[in-house]
Amino acid sequence: MKSRTRVVVIGGGIAGCSTLYHLTQEGWSDVVLLERNELNSGTTWHSAAQVTNFGMNQTMVGLKTHSINLYKELSEDPDYPINYHHGDGGIRLANSEGHMEGYRHFVSMARGMNVRFEVIDAQECARRHPLISTDNLIGGLWDPLDGDIDPAQLCQALARRARNAGAEVYRNTPVTALTQHKDDTWTVHTENGDIDCDVVVNAGGYRVNEVGAMMGVHHPVASMEHQYFLTEDIPAIKDAGHRMPLLRCPISDYYCRQEKNGLLVGFYEQQCKTWGMDGIDPKFVNALCPDDLDRVTDVMEGAFSRMPALMETGIHTIVNGPITYTIDGAPLVGPIPGKRNAFCIIGLRAGLGEGGGHGWLLAQQIVHGEACYDTWCIDPRRFTGHANVELTALKAIEDYQNEFRFHFPHEHRPAGRNAKTTPLTPVMEAEGAAFTVVNGWERVDYIKPEADCRETYSFRFNEVFNVIAKEVASVQNAVGLAEVNGFNRFEITGNDRHAFLDRMICGTVTKGSGRVGLGYLLNHRGMVKGEATIANIPASDRGPDRVWYGSAAASEFHDMDWLQTHLDADEDVQIRSLTNDQTILVLAGPRARDVLSSCARGDWSSAAFPWLSVRECFVGIAPATVMGVSFSGELAYEIHVPNASLYAAYLALRAAGQARGLTLFGARAVDSMRMEKGFLHWKADLLTEFDPFETGLDRFVKMDKPGFVGRDALLRRQAEGVRKKRVTLKIDATHAPAHAGASLMKEGKVVGTVTSGDWGHRVGLNLAYAFVDPNLSDIGARMHLDLCGDLAEATVIADSPYDPKFIRMRG
């Protein structure tokens, strides 16, 4: 066994084999895979091994397309062909118009990735799959490339190619410990000796947290028992003359595919069961859980009703094995939070179908620092400190129970709620708040007009539309108050803090005491990495001269990793997270200054406290730090308050606002208003797939400033010209907003993709942000939006259609 290598991948299932292979494809051949037993002896060996193109966003569609193309190539390798039933086709059924509308959106979204889905009616579903009944069926989504693959052959083929490229695979080599050294390299200890390496990859499958414990981390991954059975031969399949399409049924919570001349039928029962919560037997290898068909009786009955042929055939094999889930159902592929040179590719509940793409994107991150797609939807850092074992298990159960039911816009399911709250959460609930969830935080979405108000989740505008309109009007005409919890906040101190930030940010870094600025961070490819508010707080009894670095609520682990990675050893810079210690109260509207002046001592006039100022004060009796910034486009103040004093600050503001018409507003109103102002959301509109010039951030870039991260790469990109341009669009539709991922069309071709959409209540426009072909980026350019199957005219308009000169927010 080698004693030194560049990368050690721990785990020999689809995740590990794919990662190893793709590392060699990215040019790193000095890489090793360690497997405690034989390859694919964990979850991989009993996988139902379905290979679909369907995904909830474009990144997922793109990585699945890569898997399909790779598996097709492997199956056609004359030296080592593998069994891959490619292009059998597959149908996702639906029995509601809302579900069908969602399918139409996914057709639009996938088209931008050059993937063709088709929405078909119930009769066409039955024609393509003659074993199903059309009772209680409206239609379905057709994936022409759906298929299945042999798990063992796939892993062996990937390992074989990796070996041929120089990689080494050591079977029957259990890892016993991991040691990280001061230079961030690792020693991997095994029963067969030690290996020193630069990078460690956890691809441990359902043993993920055994490996995680060796490096002192816990991953939010839980295993669920999953059952399927194989039937005896079915005459209709033998006589069909073609392979049956795959079927996925959210109505009865089952799936099936052809297996020889019978069917493989799997179930997602409501009485489901976690597995391995209290540890896993070391001898659980190529093993299964005890059969328990009684647990799936209810979904079996639904499957028999949908496919009567199942009642006329026998069952010859039952499989019950563990599969892994994360909190949101998507895998964890990327850097391990808080660790250097450590990555993971875990929580792959659909590992065989997606694993080729996941290993591809991970290998790019390891070798190049970033992948070709923005990978935030699978980034391990998207979950922060709330991601404990209990929450993971609750969300895994919920996701398992809803396997084929996608989330509608604004839908947040009930399991694991109240993971993060503030002292105001019960107060806001008593005020009638409906809550959204942001990185585990319960945040006010809107204030319900009546206690029994219930939102109908839909891809269309719904009954909440007028509620949001009233909240926006109150902010525009009087004053509103919102709690904005969970936003990321780092305190940066030390004599070199501004020099450090100057290196991290591509534009001017605000250095003036008591002043606030906005800056953007780039990655080493010159792409947009992050957005940060920089506030310079003067020394006081609360602390020395310091910077508050504020960024998106979900970015806490992501941004801390990025900043700490770039700290030089001789720099006098300290970074401390305050994210979970303080909460923001946003006071917005033309009467906001009057309200603040009534409950906080000091001169709050525009002369004494102009836009983009920061000041420490007391709001009532509560210590607070106030910033003159606005995400709504109105005069606004961010009031940062320690959580222990949050209720006191809230009461003071409510009392001061009573005579000035103060009302509460939520995140939904903020999103509407920010669209009218041209303000962008991180990981919606600010993506690593585009540089700042493509994103429309030209004024925030100083190319004559030497030495900032990403500058050299950005210079090279400038010479190549822009590929896409972000624009603001006016959509000619009143029934629905544009949804992220939807395709923009011109003369039958895809010319752009939507990143955000909402109704602008102050300007009366249906607005969207999108990245489009540069020749369609000028104001007045026209195209069509595929809006859930309907073509709506989309016209490029100027950014910030509301108050374009920013007069109102300056007060």
Disulfide bonds with the S-S distance in Angstrom:
none
